[in-house]
Amino acid sequence: MARTLIHPGKHLAEELRELDIFAAELARQIDVPVNRVTGIINGQHSITVDTALRLGHWFGISPEFWLNLQKLYELRVARAEIGKRVKGSFPGSRDASRKSSIRLAYSKPARSRRALNSPETASLGASSVSP
């Protein structure tokens, strides 16, 4: 079953409707051009990092919420448009050993506290980890 593609602007429009605020007023309050907000609401523009930061602050939620909506939308659009071509274009793409090595690469144990507190990491600006 295919999922319906919902642009993040639709979520933004619903929030504004519930708050009884026009796009122009939101744009003024978050200090962006009106056409940026209306473009997002109309599905013509993406939510950028800058806009996500501003929306997150204004709504009192994380900017990651807005960026995740945007990225999820873009990923679903890409899957709908080119997903089958990508899936079938790599020989051996279902190779279990390749998948397991990727999983292993992302599941390595974290560095020890001693390593995090070493002079090398201190010079990189890493903060000290308390026991």
Secondary structure by P-SEA (a helix, b strand, c coil): cccccccaaaaaaaaaaaacccaaaaaaaacccaaaaaaaaaccccccaaaaaaaaaaacccaaaaaaaaaaaaaaaaaaccaaaaaacccccccaaaaaaaaaaaacccccccccccaaaaaaccccccc
